[in-house]
Amino acid sequence: MDIKTAAEFVRELGATPSQAELVEYSATNGSNVTYEQLKELLAVSMYPKEDNAYLEKVLCRLSQDNTTINYPHFEYIMSNYGEPLTAEELAAVKNTFFMSGNNVPCSELATKLV
């Protein structure tokens, strides 16, 4: 399917790809879109306002106490939902974001991730 048709389709599904995003996407991927690329375009343009505050809300909802994320729980989520992280990726996440221990405040993790 061509990029224009793909853009119309993802807009009908509730995504909001900007014209600049579509131009950049077609420059990177060409003017035809495969099914896998369509899913990626939909995912990328579904939440254009994913900022620190948004990410903190998501992390708080995922946390067990609504204030902190512990590494074992975070590891479980990242290993079992969406595109699972590999063992190497999880080790890098732990070394980068959980250096101060297994429990990290959601606000701190959101700031580090953005």
Residue, then its C-alpha position, 0 to 999 in steps of 0.5 A: m500500500d502506498i504511504k498516503t493510503a497507509a496514513e489515511f488508514v492509521r488516521e481512521l484508527g485514531a493515530t495522528p501522523s504529521q505530514a513531516e513524520l510521513v515525509e520522514y517515514s517515506a524517505t526512510n522506508g520508501s513510498n510503499v508500506t508493508y503490513e509490518q511497516l504499517k503496524e510500526l507507523l501506527a505505533v509510532s504515531m498513536y501517542p505523539k505526546e509521550d513525554n516525561a509526565y505521560l511516561e511517569k503515569v504509565l510507570c506508576r500504573l505498572s508499579q505495584d505500589n504506584t510510586t516505585i518500580n522494582y527491577p524484578h517486576f520491570e524485568y517481568i514486564m519487559s520480558n513478557y509484553g510487547e516486543p520482549l527484551t533480550a537478556e543482554e538488553l535487560a542487563a543493559v537496562k539494569n546497569t543503566f537505570f537500576m544502578s542505585g538498587n532494585n527500587v527506583p521511583c517512577s518519576e526518576l525512571a521516567t526522567k532517565l528514559v525520556 
